[in-house]
Amino acid sequence: MSEPGFNNHFVNDLNEDQLLIQETIREFANKQIKPVVMNFDESQEFPLELMHKLGELGFLGILVSPEFEGSGLGYVEYAIVIEEIAKIDPSVALSVAAHNGLATNHINLFGNTFQKNKYLKELASGRKIGAWGLTEPSSGSDAAGMLTTAEKDGDFYILNGTKNFITHGKSGEIAVVMAYTDKTKGTKGISAFILEKGMKGFSPGKKENKLGMRASETTQLIFENCKVPAENLLGNEGEGFKQAMKILEGGRVSIAALGCGLAGGCLDYSINYSKDRKQFGKSLAEFQAIQFKLADMSTELEAARLLTYKSAAEKDAGLPINLSAAYAKLYSSEIATKAANEAVQIFGGYGFTKDYPVEKFYRDVKLLTIGEGTSEIQKIVIARNLLRD
């Protein structure tokens, strides 16, 4: 099978700097990530060395100002990076998205100068990996149903509880965690804190054995009378939930970009395979049934990209993206799921084996309809916007 010539739509809309970023990350993904994709997938090992290399290239502090060792770029560039990595390995793309968009961006947007100097520089440079704790065993889509508490005790807060499905929960050295400081106030009683690996009472729990995205580490975080300095409170008490929703809004752009990348990878591998594979005396690409599948995949990918980059551009322009991010995340994750299914079908029996990349795309893609707000949550967001007076 020939190597995929990855499609390069939007090329006429990207400026010179963005094209250079695209080429740089594409080259890195093909040379550094592609040869080891299945090694990390099979072992479920988090590719820490690769992450540090990405940090050295400036791809772990994309949205952070150079003042704090970031790249000072925007969401369009962020989407480009995530999309290109996802064409090769969605699980590495997920880790890059989680690091940039969650813990790092939370401190970037809501941290004070002291917190940024102490923690943001370490994250933006990639010297340390970040984790972000909102979800709990008893609260997924219903984030307000969390049970983790933080009680003020002099110059400290004492955290107790458990977080679930946390990306980089074991390897992450800096975490942003949401907890109730006043349960009686509902979501207005949730606050956000910065925690460091090594704090007494703070430890990783069970590592999940996942269907897909297996190189992207997912564990529990456990807090047992964990003593956190009051200076590690992000913003003011009671602002944590509002902050988290803002972070998730931006995170949906990155997941939309990940969906575009995964769907793009499925399309490119399918095009190349259908040209090379012979059946009944001609290539699969000569059969109309295959042509229709490729045409549908390409059309839906173009639409997903338009939604995704529109939302990214609006975010960079300072416009509200609650609705556009929901559109992008919902549509791109759903069409990526369809693309992965069609890719396996085009590959036939070979698509069911680990010798070809579409098998991994098929396993990885399901998370996109769940993480950063399920497809159902996106539909609720969209419907509420439509029905608002």
C-alpha positions in Angstrom: 0.0 0.0 0.0 1.4 3.4 -0.9 1.9 6.1 1.7 -1.1 8.4 2.2 -0.8 11.9 0.6 -2.7 13.7 3.2 -5.2 16.1 1.9 -4.5 19.7 2.5 -7.8 21.6 2.4 -7.9 25.2 3.7 -4.3 25.6 2.4 -5.4 28.8 0.5 -6.8 30.2 3.7 -3.7 29.8 5.9 -1.1 32.5 6.2 2.6 31.8 5.9 3.2 31.2 9.6 0.2 28.8 9.8 1.5 26.9 6.8 4.9 26.6 8.5 3.3 25.3 11.7 1.2 22.8 9.7 4.3 21.5 7.8 6.3 21.3 11.0 3.8 19.3 13.0 3.0 17.1 10.0 6.6 16.2 9.6 7.0 15.5 13.3 3.9 13.3 13.3 5.1 11.3 10.3 8.7 10.9 11.5 8.4 10.7 15.3 4.9 9.4 16.0 3.9 7.2 13.1 6.7 4.5 13.6 5.7 3.9 17.2 1.9 4.2 17.1 1.1 0.6 17.6 3.9 0.1 20.2 2.3 2.6 22.5 -1.2 1.4 21.7 -0.4 -2.2 22.6 1.5 -1.4 25.7 -0.8 1.4 26.8 2.3 3.4 27.6 2.0 7.1 27.8 4.6 8.6 25.3 6.2 11.0 27.7 9.4 11.5 25.7 7.3 12.4 22.6 5.4 14.9 24.7 8.6 16.6 25.9 9.7 16.8 22.3 6.5 18.5 21.3 7.0 20.9 24.2 10.5 21.8 22.8 8.8 22.6 19.5 6.3 24.9 21.2 3.3 22.7 20.8 2.4 22.3 24.5 1.9 26.0 25.2 0.2 27.0 22.0 -2.3 29.5 23.6 0.2 30.8 26.2 2.0 34.1 25.9 5.8 34.0 25.3 6.1 35.8 28.6 5.3 32.5 30.3 7.3 30.4 27.8 4.3 29.8 25.4 4.0 30.2 21.7 1.5 33.0 21.8 -0.7 31.5 19.1 -4.4 31.2 18.7 -7.1 28.6 18.3 -6.8 28.3 14.6 -3.1 27.3 15.0 -4.2 25.0 17.9 -6.7 23.3 15.6 -4.1 22.9 12.9 -1.7 21.1 15.3 -4.4 18.8 16.7 -5.7 17.9 13.3 -2.3 17.0 11.9 -1.4 14.8 14.8 -4.8 13.1 14.8 -4.3 12.0 11.2 -1.5 9.8 12.5 -2.4 9.0 16.1 -5.6 10.3 17.7 -4.4 9.3 21.2 -1.3 11.5 21.1 -3.5 14.3 19.6 -5.9 13.8 22.6 -3.0 14.2 25.1 -1.8 17.3 23.3 -5.3 18.7 23.4 -5.8 17.9 27.0 -2.5 19.4 28.1 -3.0 22.6 26.1 -6.7 23.1 26.5 -7.4 22.0 30.0 -4.9 22.4 32.9 -2.6 24.7 31.0 -5.3 26.9 29.6 -7.1 27.0 33.0 -4.1 28.6 34.6 -3.5 30.7 31.6 -6.9 32.2 31.7 -7.6 32.4 35.4 -4.3 32.2 37.2 -2.6 35.2 38.8 1.0 36.3 38.0 2.4 34.3 40.9 0.6 31.1 39.7 1.6 31.7 36.1 5.3 32.1 37.0 5.3 29.1 39.2 3.2 26.7 37.2 2.3 28.0 33.7 5.9 28.2 32.5 6.5 24.6 33.5 3.4 23.5 31.5 3.8 25.7 28.5 7.4 24.6 28.0 6.4 21.0 28.2 8.8 20.4 31.1 5.9 19.2 33.1 2.6 17.6 31.9 -0.8 18.8 33.1 -4.0 17.1 34.3 -7.4 18.5 34.8 -10.0 17.1 37.3 -13.7 17.7 36.9 -15.3 14.3 36.2 -16.0 12.0 39.2 -17.3 8.4 39.5 -20.7 9.7 40.3 -20.7 12.8 38.0 -20.0 12.9 34.3 -22.3 15.1 32.2 -23.8 16.3 35.5 -20.6 18.1 36.7 -22.5 19.8 39.5 -23.1 16.3 41.1 -19.4 16.1 42.2 -18.7 15.1 45.7 -15.1 16.3 46.2 -14.8 19.0 48.9 -12.3 21.6 49.9 -12.5 22.9 53.4 -10.6 26.1 54.4 -8.2 25.5 57.3 -6.1 28.6 58.0 -3.7 29.2 55.0 -4.7 25.9 53.4 -7.6 24.0 51.9 -8.1 20.3 52.8 -9.4 18.3 49.8 -11.2 15.0 50.0 -12.7 13.1 47.1 -12.0 11.2 43.9 -11.8 12.3 40.3 -12.4 9.9 37.4 -11.3 9.5 33.7 -8.4 12.0 34.2 -6.0 12.4 31.3 -2.4 12.2 32.5 -3.6 11.4 36.0 -0.5 9.4 36.8 2.2 11.2 34.6 0.9 14.7 35.1 2.8 16.8 37.6 0.5 19.8 37.8 -3.2 19.4 38.1 -6.2 21.8 38.2 -9.0 20.3 40.3 -12.6 21.4 40.9 -14.1 20.9 44.4 -17.0 22.2 46.5 -16.0 24.9 49.0 -19.7 25.5 49.8 -22.1 22.7 48.8 -25.1 24.9 49.8 -24.5 27.2 46.9 -24.7 24.5 44.2 -22.5 25.3 41.2 -21.7 28.7 42.7 -20.0 26.9 45.5 -17.4 25.1 43.3 -13.8 26.4 43.3 -10.7 25.5 41.3 -7.3 24.7 42.8 -3.8 24.0 41.5 -2.2 20.8 42.9 1.3 19.5 42.5 2.5 15.9 42.3 4.0 15.0 45.7 1.5 16.9 47.8 0.6 14.8 50.8 -2.7 13.0 50.3 -2.7 13.5 46.5 -2.2 10.3 44.5 -3.3 8.7 41.2 -5.7 5.8 41.4 -6.8 3.1 39.0 -5.5 3.4 35.5 -8.2 2.6 33.0 -7.9 -0.2 30.5 -9.5 1.4 27.5 -11.1 0.5 24.2 -9.1 3.2 22.3 -6.9 6.2 22.8 -4.8 3.7 24.7 -1.5 5.7 24.6 -3.3 8.7 26.3 -3.1 7.8 30.0 -6.4 7.9 31.9 -6.6 7.4 35.7 -8.4 8.4 38.8 -7.1 11.1 41.1 -7.5 10.6 44.9 -7.5 13.2 47.6 -7.3 12.1 51.2 -7.0 15.1 53.5 -4.8 16.7 50.8 -3.4 20.0 52.1 -3.4 22.7 49.4 -2.0 26.2 50.0 -4.7 28.9 49.8 -2.5 30.7 47.3 -3.3 27.8 44.9 -6.9 28.8 44.6 -7.6 29.9 41.0 -9.6 33.2 41.1 -12.0 33.4 44.0 -14.1 30.9 45.8 -17.2 29.9 43.9 -15.8 30.7 40.5 -14.5 27.2 39.6 -17.6 25.9 37.8 -17.9 29.0 35.6 -14.2 28.7 34.8 -14.5 25.0 34.0 -17.4 25.6 31.6 -15.3 28.3 29.8 -12.4 25.8 29.5 -14.7 23.1 28.1 -16.1 25.5 25.6 -12.6 26.0 24.1 -11.8 22.4 24.5 -14.7 21.5 22.2 -12.8 23.3 19.4 -9.8 21.0 19.9 -12.0 17.8 20.0 -13.7 19.0 16.8 -10.2 19.4 15.2 -9.3 16.0 16.5 -12.4 14.6 14.8 -11.4 16.3 11.5 -7.9 14.8 11.7 -9.2 11.3 12.5 -11.7 11.5 9.6 -9.0 12.9 7.3 -6.7 10.0 8.2 -9.5 7.5 7.5 -10.2 9.2 4.1 -6.6 9.3 3.0 -5.8 5.7 3.9 -9.0 4.6 2.2 -8.2 6.5 -1.0 -4.8 4.9 -1.2 -6.0 1.4 -0.3 -8.8 1.5 -2.8 -6.4 2.4 -5.5 -4.0 -0.4 -4.7 -6.4 -3.2 -3.8 -7.5 -5.3 -6.7 -10.7 -7.3 -6.9 -12.5 -8.9 -9.9 -9.7 -7.6 -12.1 -9.9 -4.0 -11.2 -9.1 -1.6 -8.3 -11.6 -1.0 -5.6 -11.5 2.7 -6.6 -13.2 1.8 -9.9 -16.3 0.4 -8.1 -19.1 3.0 -7.8 -20.0 1.8 -4.3 -16.5 2.6 -3.0 -16.5 5.9 -4.9 -19.7 6.9 -3.2 -18.3 6.1 0.2 -15.2 8.2 -0.5 -17.3 11.1 -1.8 -19.5 11.1 1.3 -16.5 11.0 3.7 -14.9 13.9 1.8 -18.0 16.0 1.8 -18.7 15.5 5.5 -15.1 16.2 6.3 -15.2 19.5 4.4 -18.3 20.5 6.3 -16.8 19.5 9.7 -13.6 21.5 8.9 -15.6 24.6 8.0 -17.5 24.4 11.3 -14.3 23.8 13.3 -12.2 26.5 11.8 -15.1 29.0 11.9 -15.4 28.3 15.7 -11.6 28.6 16.1 -11.5 31.9 14.2 -14.4 33.3 16.3 -12.6 32.3 19.5 -9.5 34.1 18.3 -11.7 37.2 17.5 -13.1 37.2 21.0 -16.6 36.3 19.9 -18.9 34.0 21.9 -18.5 30.4 20.7 -20.9 28.5 22.9 -23.1 27.6 19.9 -20.4 27.3 17.2 -18.2 25.1 19.3 -21.2 22.8 20.0 -22.0 22.6 16.3 -18.3 21.8 15.5 -17.8 19.3 18.2 -21.1 17.5 17.6 -20.7 17.3 13.8 -17.0 16.5 13.6 -17.2 13.7 16.2 -20.2 12.1 14.5 -18.8 12.2 11.0 -15.5 10.9 12.3 -17.3 7.9 13.7 -19.0 7.3 10.4 -15.7 7.8 8.5 -13.9 5.2 10.7 -16.7 2.8 10.1 -16.6 3.2 6.4 -12.8 3.0 6.3 -12.9 -0.4 8.0 -15.6 -1.5 5.5 -13.5 -0.4 2.5 -10.5 -2.3 3.9 -12.7 -5.4 4.4 -11.1 -8.2 6.4 -7.8 -6.3 6.5 -9.6 -3.4 8.2 -10.4 -5.8 11.1 -6.7 -6.4 11.7 -4.1 -4.4 13.5 -1.8 -4.5 10.5 -3.7 -1.5 9.1 -4.3 1.9 10.8 -8.1 2.0 10.2 -8.6 -0.6 13.0 -7.1 1.8 15.5 -9.1 4.8 14.1 -12.2 2.7 14.6 -11.4 2.1 18.3 -10.1 5.6 19.0 -13.0 7.5 17.5 -15.7 6.5 20.0 -14.3 8.8 22.7 -15.0 11.8 20.5 -18.7 11.5 21.0 -18.2 11.2 24.8 -15.3 13.5 25.9 -15.6 17.2 26.4 -19.4 16.9 26.6 -21.3 14.0 24.9 -23.1 14.4 21.6 -26.3 14.6 23.6 -25.0 17.5 25.7 -24.0 19.3 22.5 -27.6 18.9 21.3 -28.9 20.3 24.5 -26.6 23.3 24.1 -27.7 23.8 20.5 -31.4 23.4 21.4 -31.2 25.9 24.3 -29.7 28.5 22.0 -32.4 27.9 19.4 -35.2 28.2 22.0 -33.8 31.1 23.9 -36.1 34.2 23.9 
